[in-house]
Structure formats: structure tokens, C-alpha cells
């Protein structure tokens, strides 16, 4: 692994715990010589994780759509900055540059990004680890819902297990380091139906 993509809020959130976790994740990435790939902003948890990486001499690569860059939320001190034409181009480039994907606390954009990249893993488009950094139980209700979806047989247990959930950066990155993608198929062949 060389780079980890981090999806997170453009807001710092209500609790200082979220900001502390963003800084801790940045520190953990640098300690493992992993580069950061993220949305390129200087605000919220996004800015905090990038600042932590850069303060320790790590690599921080931002990928931001032109429309957001014009609003001056772009981080001006990154190792690399890629300005894309669209959100779709942004997400594709972030996926190409990354060897694993972490969602910290965030809002609709964070949810959409981790669900899309997890779907790509389910479909076999990539074999990279996907995880939730469950800071202060932020994702407890979501993981309970995913377990419910599994129990109701809308989500297969092997596909559910593709999304790793841990409360600390160290535990999550440990799981990423030993990740072996399962050999599973999304659909049955016609003769198996």
C-alpha cells in the first residue's frame, strides 16, 4: 500500500473528538509511510487530516472539482493538487490513486463516496480495503442497519464483511495491512438459478 483515500466532512462536526481523530489518522498514515488522497479542501475534517499529514512531512494529494476550487476552499499547501472537471472525474481519480479507502465522520458526500467505492469492491471492480473509522460511535446506527440488511438477505454476509469497521486509526490500518479480498461473486450463473 502506498496511498489511502480518506473521505470525511468539510465540517469539523460537533465534537472535538472528531477533530482529534482526523489528526490521529493523519499521524498514523505518516507513521506507516502512507500517503493521503482526499478531497483537497482546507476546511473541516478534510483540512485537519491533511494538515496533520503535512506537519509531519507526509504526502497529501488533493483532488477537487473546479467548481469547489473556485470557492476558495482548496488547500494551498498540498504535495499535489488535481483539479477535475466534475465530481465523477474526481471520484475516479481518487480511486485510481488509492490503495484503500476510509470514511471518517461526514455527511451526504462522505456516505455517497464510501458506498460507491464499497459497491465497486462488491462488483469486483477493485480488490482494495474499504473501512469506516467509527469515531465516538458515529457509525453505530449505520452498521446496525447494514447488519439488518444482511439479516433480511438484501446484503450477503461476505459483501457485508468487505466494509471494515474500527474505532481507531491504528486498528483500521492494521486490518488494511493484512487485508485479503474474499473470493466471492455478486450473482449466480444462469445455470445455478
C-alpha positions in Angstrom: 0.0 0.0 0.0 1.2 3.5 -0.9 -1.8 5.8 -0.6 -5.0 5.7 1.5 -8.1 7.7 0.3 -9.9 9.4 3.2 -13.5 10.6 2.8 -14.6 13.0 5.5 -16.6 16.0 6.4 -16.0 19.6 5.2 -17.3 20.4 8.7 -15.3 19.6 11.9 -18.5 18.3 13.4 -20.0 18.9 16.9 -17.4 17.0 19.0 -13.7 17.8 19.4 -13.2 14.0 19.3 -13.8 14.1 15.5 -11.0 16.7 15.0 -8.7 14.7 17.3 -9.4 11.6 15.2 -8.6 13.4 12.0 -5.3 14.5 13.3 -4.6 11.0 14.7 -5.4 9.4 11.3 -3.0 11.8 9.6 -0.3 10.9 12.1 -1.0 7.2 11.7 -0.7 7.5 7.9 2.7 9.2 8.1 3.9 6.7 10.7 3.2 3.9 8.2 4.6 5.9 5.2 1.2 6.0 3.6 0.2 9.0 1.5 -3.1 10.7 1.9 -5.5 11.1 -1.0 -8.5 13.2 -0.2 -10.9 15.9 -1.4 -8.4 18.7 -1.5 -10.2 21.2 0.8 -8.7 23.2 3.6 -11.8 23.2 5.8 -13.4 20.8 8.3 -12.1 17.3 9.0 -10.6 17.3 5.4 -8.3 20.2 6.2 -7.4 18.8 9.6 -6.3 15.4 8.3 -4.3 17.0 5.5 -2.6 19.5 7.9 -1.6 16.6 10.2 0.0 14.7 7.4 1.8 17.8 6.1 3.0 18.9 9.5 4.9 15.6 9.8 6.4 15.7 6.4 3.9 13.3 4.8 2.4 13.2 1.3 -1.1 14.8 0.9 -2.7 14.6 -2.5 -5.9 16.6 -3.0 -8.4 16.0 -5.8 -11.0 18.8 -6.1 -13.6 19.7 -8.7 -13.1 23.0 -10.5 -16.4 24.4 -9.0 -15.3 23.9 -5.4 -11.7 25.1 -6.1 -13.3 28.4 -7.3 -15.0 28.8 -3.9 -11.5 29.1 -2.4 -11.8 26.1 -0.1 -8.9 24.4 -1.8 -5.8 23.6 0.4 -2.9 25.6 -1.0 0.0 23.7 0.6 -0.5 20.1 -0.6 2.1 17.8 -2.1 -0.1 17.5 -5.2 -3.4 19.1 -6.2 -5.5 17.8 -9.1 -8.4 20.0 -10.3 -11.0 18.0 -12.1 -13.9 19.0 -14.4 -16.5 17.1 -12.4 -17.3 15.2 -9.2 -17.4 11.9 -11.3 -13.9 12.6 -12.6 -12.8 13.5 -9.0 -14.0 10.2 -7.6 -12.5 8.2 -10.4 -9.1 9.8 -10.0 -9.2 9.4 -6.2 -9.9 5.6 -6.7 -7.1 5.3 -9.2 -4.6 7.0 -6.9 -5.5 5.0 -3.8 -4.8 1.5 -2.3 -7.6 1.6 0.3 -10.5 3.8 1.4 -11.5 5.1 4.8 -14.6 7.1 5.7 -14.4 9.3 8.8 -17.4 11.0 10.1 -19.0 13.2 7.5 -22.3 13.9 5.7 -24.0 13.0 2.5 -20.9 13.3 0.3 -18.9 11.1 2.6 -21.7 8.5 2.7 -22.1 8.5 -1.1 -18.3 8.1 -1.6 -17.8 5.2 0.7 -20.9 3.4 -0.5 -19.9 3.8 -4.1 -16.3 2.5 -3.6 -17.7 -0.3 -1.4 -20.1 -1.2 -4.2 -17.2 -1.3 -6.6 -15.5 -3.8 -4.3 -18.6 -5.9 -4.2 -18.8 -5.9 -8.0 -15.1 -6.9 -8.3 -14.1 -3.6 -9.9 -11.3 -3.3 -7.3 -9.9 -5.5 -4.6 -8.9 -2.7 -2.2 -10.0 -2.5 1.5 -12.8 -0.2 2.5 -13.5 0.9 6.0 -15.3 3.1 8.4 -13.4 5.0 11.1 -16.1 4.7 13.8 -15.1 7.7 15.9 -17.2 8.1 19.1 -19.7 5.6 17.8 -20.6 7.8 14.8 -21.3 4.9 12.5 -23.0 2.6 15.1 -26.5 3.2 13.7 -25.3 2.7 10.1 -23.5 -0.6 11.0 -26.6 -1.8 12.8 -28.7 -1.0 9.7 -26.2 -2.9 7.5 -26.4 -5.9 9.8 -30.2 -5.6 9.5 -29.9 -5.5 5.7 -27.8 -8.7 5.9 -30.3 -10.4 8.2 -33.0 -9.6 5.8 -30.9 -11.1 3.0 -30.6 -8.0 0.8 -26.8 -8.0 1.6 -24.8 -11.2 1.6 -22.5 -11.7 4.6 -19.3 -11.8 2.5 -20.3 -8.5 0.9 -21.1 -7.0 4.3 -17.6 -8.1 5.6 -16.0 -6.1 2.8 -16.7 -3.0 4.9 -14.2 -3.0 7.8 -15.3 -1.0 10.9 -12.9 0.0 13.7 -12.8 2.8 16.3 -9.2 3.9 15.9 -6.9 4.6 13.0 -4.3 2.1 14.3 -6.8 -0.8 14.3 -8.3 0.1 11.0 -4.9 0.4 9.3 -3.8 -2.9 10.9 -6.7 -4.5 9.2 -6.0 -2.8 5.9 -2.3 -4.1 6.1 -3.5 -7.7 6.4 -6.4 -7.4 4.0 -7.0 -10.3 1.7 -10.0 -9.7 -0.6 -12.5 -12.6 -0.4 -13.3 -14.7 -3.4 -17.0 -14.0 -3.8 -19.4 -13.5 -6.6 -22.2 -11.0 -6.7 -24.5 -13.0 -8.9 -25.2 -16.7 -9.7 -24.6 -18.0 -13.1 -27.8 -18.7 -15.1 -27.4 -22.5 -14.7 -27.3 -22.0 -10.9 -30.5 -20.1 -10.5 
